[in-house]
Amino acid sequence: MKKTIVVFNLNETTSDPRVRRIATSLATMGHRVIVLNPQSESAPPQETHQGFEIHRIKFPGGYTEEDAMRFARECPPLARLAAKHDSRILSTGFGKKFVSKVQRRASMWLRKKGLVRAPTQEASQPFDLLQDAMGIRWILVANWALYSKALEFKPDLAWSNDLDTLVCGYLLKTRIGTPLVFDAHEIYPEQFPVHMRSDLWHDFYSELERDLLQHTDGCLTVCDSLGEYFVRAYKSKPFVTIRNCPSRRLFAPSSVLQRKSSPRTVLYHGAYFRYRGLDEVIQASMYVKNCRFVFRGLGDHESALRALSQSIGASDRVEFAAPVAVDDLISSASACDIGLSPFISVCLNTEFALPNKFFEYAAAGLALVSADLPEMRRLTNTYRMGRLYDSSDPKKLADVLNELLAAPEQLDEYRAHAYEAAVQNFTWEKEQESLVAFVRQVTGSGAMH
């Protein structure tokens, strides 16, 4: 039976592969799918995209204390929820300077282990708790705006992507009885190293997640490790894993495996952020001979990466290529030989990383060289797709790359194994089978068991 499904997303949906795939699949099942995301100057207020609707919502611009009080009057349930977790969320009656002993100890431990090489003063800087509180207020106000818009559609199912949209799904569930799906792309409170987050921020979102998970009717995530974490940490219901694999129609042709490029090319495509191991990749390039390194992406850390490349004399071997559309990532990657997933484990999100690029590289016919982290380790070893390395050590990466470059037959064997694994196991069409079963169970029974 056709359902009206409202999907909540605080990113721009047209550039969010996960949400696009889910929404398109739900629409293919015959449902009316409405994705609500923030308004953008460069995009229309409403459009149809790949069979589903996108409605872009204008969020309130202010989140001062006066705005928070107005929000509390207009939305008592959320105000009570915020006050339950931390009264400071809706009040500015506390000091700005705060560093917990726990965070100082944790930051020192990370630096000792070599996982964070930030200067000591970074960990001892006071957190601006007022700024953290205002950021939380904005998320709550944004959720109220999403919820208010969703009411217009009288949805049969609410689909919240990540914790920052779970509040509006919770409101629909508790106010009008709409079944609620939670699609966790990450562990929201664990997305930063401990020295980069305040106790106020981390504790609020941890408690919010613990509280709201109890109201969900079905839970999805992108890899087994994340689902196991939620069950272990919050005693939640089981999570169904739907991996972020690309559609078979985007795969490179098998003929790419016959290409013998010289020099060989190492690729990183994706976001430029700290603790992605990208600085270490540039440093490693200085120890690797007869090889090109291509970075293709966007992010705040790009200027620092370019400066590092220039300062150590790597500009002649590291190229910063122009970004491409999401659907062109695989075809552009297919000109390369080795795909890097160099995450550094500084928080639980990076520890459990299984990024989109891992599957995109395989679909492009690349050998995979990945950080030695649980999810990527399991798949790399199972399907003999490439090599693992200690991503905190540039020399370890250089050693792995030099070994592969010195053994071209082994490198091409990894490429073939990765491509075969992608064709047989890592397609959205295969993941969609699990998604269809999940949706039928949620919409048929109102709950997951």
C-alpha positions in Angstrom: 0.0 0.0 0.0 1.3 3.4 -0.9 2.5 5.4 2.0 3.6 9.1 2.5 7.1 9.1 3.9 8.7 12.3 5.1 12.5 12.2 5.2 14.4 14.7 7.3 17.9 15.8 6.3 20.0 18.7 7.4 22.3 18.4 4.4 21.6 19.3 0.8 20.0 16.2 -0.5 21.1 16.4 -4.1 24.8 16.1 -2.9 24.1 13.5 -0.2 24.5 10.0 -1.7 23.0 8.1 1.2 19.8 10.1 1.4 19.4 10.1 -2.4 19.7 6.4 -2.6 17.3 5.7 0.2 14.7 8.2 -1.1 14.9 6.9 -4.6 14.5 3.4 -3.4 11.5 4.3 -1.3 9.9 6.0 -4.3 10.6 3.0 -6.5 8.7 0.9 -4.0 5.6 3.1 -4.9 5.6 5.4 -1.9 5.3 9.2 -2.0 8.6 10.4 -0.6 9.1 14.0 0.6 12.6 15.0 1.7 12.8 18.1 3.9 16.1 19.9 4.0 17.4 23.5 4.6 16.7 26.2 2.1 19.5 27.1 -0.3 20.1 30.2 -2.4 21.3 28.1 -5.3 18.4 25.6 -5.3 14.6 26.0 -5.8 12.2 25.9 -2.8 10.7 22.7 -4.3 11.7 20.1 -7.0 11.3 16.5 -8.0 14.5 14.6 -8.0 14.9 11.0 -9.1 11.3 10.2 -8.3 11.0 11.9 -4.9 10.2 15.4 -3.8 12.6 17.8 -2.2 11.1 20.7 -0.1 13.7 23.2 1.1 12.7 24.9 4.4 13.7 28.3 5.7 14.9 28.0 9.2 14.7 30.7 11.8 17.9 32.7 11.7 18.2 33.7 15.4 19.1 31.6 18.4 19.7 34.1 21.2 18.3 33.6 24.7 15.2 35.5 23.6 14.7 33.1 20.7 15.2 30.2 23.0 12.5 31.4 25.3 10.2 32.0 22.4 10.9 28.4 21.3 10.2 27.1 24.7 6.8 28.8 24.7 5.9 27.5 21.2 7.3 24.0 21.8 6.9 22.9 25.4 7.8 19.2 24.8 11.2 20.0 23.3 11.8 22.6 25.9 11.2 20.0 28.6 13.5 17.6 26.8 16.3 20.2 26.7 15.8 21.2 30.3 15.9 17.5 31.3 19.3 17.0 29.8 20.9 20.3 30.7 19.2 23.5 31.8 21.9 25.6 30.3 20.7 24.9 26.8 17.9 27.5 27.3 19.8 29.8 29.6 22.9 31.9 29.4 23.4 32.0 33.1 26.7 30.2 33.2 30.4 31.1 32.6 32.1 30.7 29.2 35.4 29.3 30.5 35.4 25.6 31.2 37.8 22.7 30.7 37.0 19.4 32.4 39.8 17.3 34.0 38.4 14.3 32.1 39.0 16.1 28.8 42.5 17.2 29.7 43.4 13.6 30.7 41.9 12.2 27.5 43.7 14.7 25.3 47.0 13.9 27.0 46.4 10.2 26.4 45.6 10.8 22.7 48.8 12.8 22.3 50.8 10.2 24.1 49.5 7.5 21.8 50.4 9.6 18.8 46.8 9.9 17.7 46.7 13.7 18.1 49.7 15.7 17.3 48.0 19.1 18.1 50.0 21.5 20.3 49.4 21.3 24.0 47.7 24.6 24.2 44.9 23.4 21.9 43.7 20.9 24.5 43.8 23.5 27.3 41.9 26.2 25.6 38.6 27.0 27.3 35.4 25.9 25.6 32.9 28.6 24.6 29.9 27.0 26.3 27.6 29.8 25.2 28.4 29.0 21.6 27.8 25.3 22.2 24.5 26.0 23.8 23.4 28.3 21.0 24.4 25.6 18.5 22.2 23.1 20.3 19.3 25.7 20.4 19.6 26.1 16.6 19.3 22.4 16.1 16.2 22.3 18.2 14.6 25.3 16.4 15.5 23.7 13.1 13.8 20.5 14.1 10.7 22.4 15.2 10.6 24.0 11.7 11.0 20.6 10.0 8.3 19.1 12.2 5.9 22.0 11.5 6.3 21.5 7.7 6.0 17.8 7.9 2.6 18.1 9.6 1.2 19.5 6.3 1.8 16.1 4.6 0.2 13.9 7.4 3.0 11.3 6.9 2.6 7.6 7.4 6.3 7.2 8.2 9.0 9.6 9.5 12.6 9.0 8.4 15.2 10.8 10.4 18.8 10.9 9.1 21.2 11.2 12.1 20.6 12.5 15.5 20.3 16.1 14.4 16.9 15.3 12.8 15.7 12.7 15.2 13.9 15.3 17.4 11.4 16.2 14.6 10.7 12.5 14.0 10.2 12.1 17.8 7.7 14.9 17.8 5.7 13.3 14.9 5.7 10.0 16.8 4.6 11.4 20.1 2.1 14.0 18.9 0.3 12.2 16.0 1.6 8.6 16.3 3.7 8.5 13.1 6.1 5.5 13.1 9.7 6.6 13.3 12.8 5.3 11.5 16.3 6.4 12.6 19.0 6.1 9.9 22.3 6.6 11.8 25.2 7.6 9.4 27.5 8.1 12.4 27.6 8.3 16.2 26.7 12.0 16.4 28.2 12.7 19.9 31.4 10.9 18.9 32.3 12.8 15.7 35.1 14.8 17.3 38.2 14.0 19.4 37.7 14.7 23.1 39.8 17.8 23.1 37.5 19.4 20.4 34.2 19.0 22.3 32.9 20.3 25.5 31.1 18.2 28.2 28.0 20.3 27.6 27.9 19.4 23.9 28.8 15.8 24.3 26.7 15.0 27.3 23.6 16.7 25.8 23.7 14.8 22.6 24.6 11.5 24.2 21.6 11.7 26.6 19.4 12.9 23.8 20.4 9.9 21.7 19.8 7.5 24.6 16.4 9.0 25.2 15.1 9.2 21.7 16.3 5.8 20.5 13.6 4.3 22.8 10.9 5.9 20.7 12.0 4.5 17.3 10.2 1.8 15.4 13.1 0.8 13.2 16.8 1.6 13.1 19.3 1.5 10.2 23.0 2.2 10.0 25.9 2.0 7.5 28.0 -0.8 9.1 27.8 -3.5 11.7 30.2 -1.8 14.2 27.9 1.3 14.5 24.8 -0.8 15.1 26.6 -2.9 17.7 27.7 0.3 19.4 24.2 1.6 19.7 22.9 -1.7 21.1 25.8 -1.9 23.6 25.8 1.7 24.7 22.1 2.4 24.8 20.4 -1.0 25.1 18.6 0.0 21.9 16.7 -2.3 19.6 18.9 -4.0 16.9 20.0 -2.0 13.9 19.8 -3.2 10.3 23.0 -2.5 8.3 22.4 -0.9 4.8 25.9 -0.1 3.4 26.6 3.0 1.3 27.3 1.1 -1.9 27.0 2.7 -5.3 24.5 1.7 -8.0 25.7 -0.9 -10.5 24.9 1.6 -13.3 27.7 3.9 -12.1 30.4 1.2 -12.1 33.3 1.5 -14.4 33.4 -1.1 -17.3 35.5 -4.2 -16.6 37.9 -3.1 -19.3 39.5 -0.6 -16.8 41.3 -3.6 -15.3 43.3 -4.0 -18.5 44.7 -0.5 -18.3 48.5 -0.3 -17.4 49.2 3.2 -16.5 52.7 4.7 -15.9 53.4 6.2 -13.5 50.8 4.6 -11.3 48.3 7.0 -9.6 47.2 7.0 -6.0 43.8 8.7 -5.3 42.0 10.2 -2.3 38.6 11.6 -3.1 36.3 12.9 -0.4 36.1 15.6 2.2 39.1 17.5 3.4 39.0 17.5 7.2 41.5 17.1 9.9 42.2 13.6 11.2 41.4 12.0 7.9 45.1 11.1 7.5 45.5 13.5 4.6 48.5 15.4 6.0 50.2 12.0 6.5 49.5 11.1 2.9 51.2 14.2 1.6 54.2 13.5 3.9 54.3 9.9 2.7 54.4 11.1 -0.9 58.0 12.3 -0.3 59.1 8.6 0.2 57.4 7.1 -2.8 59.1 7.1 -6.2 57.5 7.0 -9.7 54.0 7.7 -8.5 51.4 10.4 -8.7 49.1 11.4 -5.9 45.7 12.9 -6.7 43.5 14.7 -4.1 39.9 15.4 -5.3 37.5 16.9 -2.9 36.3 19.9 -0.9 36.6 21.0 2.7 38.0 23.5 5.2 41.3 21.7 5.5 42.2 22.2 1.8 44.3 25.3 2.3 46.4 23.6 5.0 47.0 20.6 2.8 48.1 22.8 -0.1 50.4 24.7 2.2 51.9 21.5 3.6 52.5 20.1 0.1 54.3 23.3 -1.0 56.3 23.6 2.2 57.8 20.1 2.0 58.4 20.2 -1.7 55.7 17.7 -2.7 53.9 20.0 -5.2 55.5 18.1 -8.2 54.0 14.8 -7.1 50.7 15.8 -5.4 47.9 17.2 -7.6 44.7 18.8 -6.2 42.1 18.0 -8.9 38.8 19.8 -9.3 35.9 18.2 -7.5 33.3 16.3 -9.6 29.6 15.6 -9.2 28.8 12.7 -6.9 27.6 10.5 -9.8 31.0 11.1 -11.6 33.2 10.0 -8.7 33.6 6.4 -9.9 34.3 7.2 -13.6 36.9 9.9 -12.6 38.5 7.5 -10.1 38.8 4.7 -12.8 41.8 6.5 -14.3 43.8 5.8 -11.1 45.3 2.6 -9.6 45.1 2.8 -5.8 42.4 4.3 -3.7 43.2 5.6 -0.2 40.9 5.5 2.9 43.4 7.0 5.5 41.2 7.7 8.5 43.0 8.2 11.8 41.2 6.7 14.9 40.8 9.8 17.1 37.1 9.2 17.9 34.6 6.4 17.6 33.3 7.6 14.3 36.7 7.2 12.7 37.4 4.0 14.5 34.3 2.5 12.9 34.7 4.2 9.5 33.4 2.4 6.4 33.3 5.4 4.0 31.5 5.6 0.7 34.9 6.0 -1.0 35.8 2.4 0.0 33.1 1.0 -2.3 33.5 3.7 -5.0 37.2 2.8 -5.4 36.3 -0.9 -5.7 33.7 -0.1 -8.3 36.3 1.9 -10.2 38.7 -1.0 -10.3 41.3 0.3 -7.9 43.3 -1.6 -5.3 42.4 -0.4 -1.8 45.0 0.9 0.7 43.1 1.6 3.9 43.7 2.5 7.5 43.8 -0.7 9.7 40.4 -0.1 11.3 37.8 -2.8 12.0 35.3 -2.5 9.2 37.8 -1.8 6.4 40.1 -4.5 7.8 37.3 -7.2 7.7 36.3 -6.5 4.1 39.9 -5.9 2.8 41.0 -9.3 4.2 37.9 -11.2 3.3 37.9 -10.2 -0.4 41.8 -9.7 -0.8 41.1 -6.2 -2.1 44.4 -4.5 -1.1 46.5 -3.6 1.9 46.1 -2.1 5.4 48.5 0.2 7.2 48.9 2.3 10.4 47.4 5.6 9.2 49.1 7.7 11.9 52.6 7.0 10.4 53.5 8.4 7.0 56.4 6.1 6.6 54.1 3.0 7.0 52.0 4.2 4.1 55.1 4.9 2.0 56.3 1.4 2.7 53.0 -0.2 1.6 52.8 1.9 -1.5 56.4 1.1 -2.5 55.8 -2.6 -2.0 52.8 -2.5 -4.3 54.5 -0.4 -6.9 57.4 -2.9 -7.0 55.0 -5.8 -7.5 52.7 -4.7 -10.4 51.2 -8.1 -10.8 50.1 -8.1 -7.2 48.7 -4.6 -7.5 46.6 -5.6 -10.5 45.4 -8.7 -8.8 44.2 -6.5 -5.9 42.4 -4.3 -8.5 40.7 -7.3 -10.0 39.6 -8.7 -6.6 38.3 -5.3 -5.5 36.3 -4.9 -8.7 34.9 -8.5 -8.5 33.9 -8.0 -4.9 32.1 -4.8 -5.8 30.2 -6.4 -8.7 29.2 -9.4 -6.6 28.6 -7.9 -3.2 28.9 -4.1 -3.0 26.0 -2.7 -5.1 23.1 -0.6 -4.0 20.8 -3.0 -5.8 21.9 -5.7 -3.4 21.6 -3.4 -0.4 18.2 -2.3 -1.6 16.9 -5.9 -1.0 17.5 -5.5 2.7 16.0 -2.0 2.6 12.8 -3.2 1.0 12.4 -5.9 3.6 13.1 -3.4 6.4 10.5 -0.9 5.1 7.8 -3.6 4.7 8.3 -4.7 8.2 8.1 -1.2 9.7 5.1 -0.1 7.6 3.4 -3.4 8.0 3.7 -3.9 11.8 4.5 -0.4 13.1 7.6 -1.6 14.8 10.8 -3.6 14.3 11.3 -6.7 16.4 
